[in-house]
Amino acid sequence: MKIVLATNNVDKIKEMKSLLADLPVEILTRDDFENFPDVDETGSTLEENAMIKATAVTAFCDLPALADDSGLNVDALHGAPGVYSSRFAGEDVTYLDNNKKLIEKLQGVAQSKRTARFRCVIAIDWNDGETDLVEGSVEGFITEDIAEGKGFGYDPVFMHPPSGKRFSEMTVEEKNQVSHRGLALLEIKKAIQERLG
């Protein structure tokens, strides 16, 4: 079986490939195709965006496609940035721009009120009229500063209390064990294994 990762985000590709590596399937990415589509996320929910991306890439390559949409829900911001997490500070911004805006918005907010959760919804369009949709989430809080170093997205400001680490301080393996995307990918792996029989 071949499954295409419906994303142009190299960081997501790296995480997903790592988590799906033990499956007896061939994982294809944008690098395996010419003119791979850059699908607009026009949905109003993570579920809609994941489905939009999976369906578009399946239509493009005529193969099953797996897409995720992830969002950070900050309680003090009434769930924002949510579905707009990747463009919180505007269009064509960097991870750092988004993190700076988040820290600014939370200036003066006590740590006890900085609770947040990452959500990840993954969709697979099986290219036969069937789709699977799963979700993973993880609780934490937003730090008062931005850590230097590894990680992407909001990893440098998201503290995971059970480990005492920010996501950006974890190895890929550590993060995959506890992250929203890691948990969602574990669920989607079960769906893939069922398909394989």
C-alpha positions as CSV (number, residue, x, y, z in Angstrom):
1,M,0.0,0.0,0.0
2,K,1.1,3.6,-0.8
3,I,0.0,6.5,1.3
4,V,0.7,10.1,0.5
5,L,1.4,12.7,3.2
6,A,-0.8,15.7,2.2
7,T,1.4,18.5,3.5
8,N,4.2,20.8,2.2
9,N,5.5,21.3,5.8
10,V,8.9,19.6,6.0
11,D,8.7,19.5,9.9
12,K,5.4,17.7,9.8
13,I,6.7,15.3,7.1
14,K,9.7,14.4,9.3
15,E,7.5,13.8,12.4
16,M,4.9,11.7,10.5
17,K,7.4,9.6,8.6
18,S,9.1,8.8,11.9
19,L,5.9,7.7,13.5
20,L,4.7,5.7,10.5
21,A,8.0,4.1,9.8
22,D,7.2,0.7,11.3
23,L,4.1,0.2,9.0
24,P,4.4,-2.1,6.0
25,V,3.4,0.7,3.7
26,E,5.2,3.0,1.3
27,I,5.0,6.6,2.6
28,L,5.2,9.1,-0.3
29,T,5.6,12.9,0.1
30,R,5.6,16.0,-2.0
31,D,9.1,15.2,-3.1
32,D,7.8,12.1,-5.0
33,F,5.5,14.2,-7.3
34,E,5.8,17.1,-9.7
35,N,3.6,20.1,-9.1
36,F,2.4,18.8,-5.7
37,P,-0.6,21.0,-4.7
38,D,-0.5,23.6,-2.0
39,V,-4.0,23.3,-0.7
40,D,-5.7,26.3,0.9
41,E,-7.1,25.6,4.4
42,T,-10.6,27.1,3.9
43,G,-12.4,25.2,6.6
44,S,-13.6,26.6,9.9
45,T,-12.6,23.6,11.9
46,L,-9.5,21.4,12.1
47,E,-11.7,18.5,10.9
48,E,-12.7,20.4,7.8
49,N,-9.2,21.4,6.9
50,A,-7.8,17.9,7.4
51,M,-10.5,16.5,5.1
52,I,-10.0,19.3,2.5
53,K,-6.3,18.6,2.3
54,A,-6.6,14.8,2.2
55,T,-9.3,14.9,-0.5
56,A,-7.4,17.4,-2.7
57,V,-4.2,15.3,-2.6
58,T,-6.0,12.1,-3.3
59,A,-7.6,13.7,-6.3
60,F,-4.2,14.9,-7.4
61,C,-2.3,11.7,-7.2
62,D,-5.1,9.0,-7.3
63,L,-3.7,7.4,-4.1
64,P,-4.8,7.3,-0.4
65,A,-3.7,10.6,1.2
66,L,-3.2,11.4,4.9
67,A,-3.5,15.0,6.1
68,D,-3.5,16.6,9.5
69,D,-4.6,20.0,10.8
70,S,-3.4,21.1,14.2
71,G,-4.3,24.0,16.5
72,L,-3.3,25.5,19.8
73,N,-6.3,26.4,22.0
74,V,-5.3,28.9,24.8
75,D,-8.0,29.2,27.5
76,A,-7.2,32.8,28.4
77,L,-7.7,33.7,24.7
78,H,-11.1,31.9,24.5
79,G,-9.6,29.0,22.5
80,A,-7.6,31.2,20.1
81,P,-5.5,30.8,17.9
82,G,-7.2,27.5,17.2
83,V,-7.8,26.8,13.5
84,Y,-5.8,29.9,12.7
85,S,-2.7,28.8,14.6
86,S,-0.4,28.8,11.6
87,R,-1.4,32.3,10.6
88,F,-2.1,33.8,14.0
89,A,0.3,36.8,13.3
90,G,-0.9,37.1,9.6
91,E,-0.2,35.4,6.3
92,D,3.3,34.2,5.3
93,V,4.6,34.6,8.9
94,T,7.3,32.7,10.7
95,Y,6.9,30.4,13.7
96,L,8.7,33.1,15.7
97,D,6.2,35.8,14.6
98,N,3.3,33.6,15.9
99,N,5.1,32.9,19.1
100,K,5.8,36.6,19.7
101,K,2.2,37.5,19.2
102,L,1.0,34.8,21.6
103,I,3.4,35.9,24.3
104,E,2.4,39.5,23.8
105,K,-1.3,38.6,24.1
106,L,-0.7,36.8,27.3
107,Q,1.4,39.5,28.9
108,G,0.4,39.9,32.6
109,V,-1.6,36.7,32.6
110,A,-0.7,34.5,35.6
111,Q,0.7,31.1,35.0
112,S,-2.3,29.4,36.5
113,K,-4.4,31.1,33.7
114,R,-2.0,30.2,30.9
115,T,-3.5,26.7,30.3
116,A,-3.7,25.4,26.7
117,R,-4.0,22.3,24.7
118,F,-2.7,21.2,21.3
119,R,-5.2,19.4,19.1
120,C,-4.4,17.4,16.0
121,V,-7.0,16.0,13.6
122,I,-5.9,13.5,11.0
123,A,-7.9,12.5,8.0
124,I,-7.2,9.7,5.5
125,D,-9.0,9.7,2.2
126,W,-8.7,6.1,1.0
127,N,-9.4,6.9,-2.6
128,D,-12.4,4.5,-2.6
129,G,-15.1,6.8,-1.2
130,E,-14.1,5.9,2.4
131,T,-12.4,8.3,4.9
132,D,-11.1,7.9,8.4
133,L,-10.9,10.8,10.9
134,V,-9.1,10.7,14.3
135,E,-8.0,13.2,16.9
136,G,-5.2,13.5,19.5
137,S,-4.8,16.2,22.1
138,V,-2.4,17.1,24.9
139,E,-2.7,19.6,27.8
140,G,-0.1,22.0,28.9
141,F,0.5,25.7,29.5
142,I,2.1,28.7,27.6
143,T,5.4,29.9,29.0
144,E,6.3,33.5,29.5
145,D,9.2,33.4,27.1
146,I,10.3,31.8,23.9
147,A,12.9,29.1,24.1
148,E,15.8,28.9,21.7
149,G,16.6,25.7,19.9
150,K,14.7,22.9,18.3
151,G,11.0,22.4,17.6
152,F,8.6,24.1,15.3
153,G,5.3,25.9,15.5
154,Y,4.5,26.7,19.1
155,D,6.9,24.1,20.5
156,P,9.2,26.8,22.1
157,V,6.3,28.2,24.3
158,F,4.3,25.0,25.1
159,M,5.2,23.4,28.4
160,H,4.2,19.8,29.0
161,P,3.9,19.5,32.8
162,P,4.2,15.7,33.1
163,S,7.7,15.8,31.5
164,G,8.7,19.2,32.8
165,K,9.8,20.1,29.3
166,R,8.7,22.3,26.5
167,F,8.0,20.5,23.3
168,S,11.1,22.2,21.8
169,E,13.3,20.7,24.5
170,M,12.2,17.1,23.6
171,T,13.8,14.8,21.1
172,V,11.6,13.8,18.2
173,E,11.1,10.4,19.9
174,E,10.1,12.0,23.2
175,K,7.7,14.4,21.6
176,N,6.1,11.6,19.4
177,Q,5.3,9.7,22.6
178,V,3.2,12.5,24.1
179,S,2.3,15.1,21.4
180,H,-1.1,15.7,19.9
181,R,0.2,14.6,16.5
182,G,1.9,11.5,18.0
183,L,-1.4,10.4,19.7
184,A,-3.5,11.1,16.6
185,L,-1.0,9.1,14.4
186,L,-1.2,6.2,16.8
187,E,-4.9,6.1,16.2
188,I,-4.6,6.5,12.4
189,K,-2.0,3.6,12.4
190,K,-4.8,1.4,13.8
191,A,-7.0,2.3,10.9
192,I,-4.2,1.6,8.4
193,Q,-3.5,-1.8,10.1
194,E,-7.2,-2.7,9.8
195,R,-7.0,-1.9,6.1
196,L,-4.0,-4.0,5.7
197,G,-5.8,-6.9,7.4
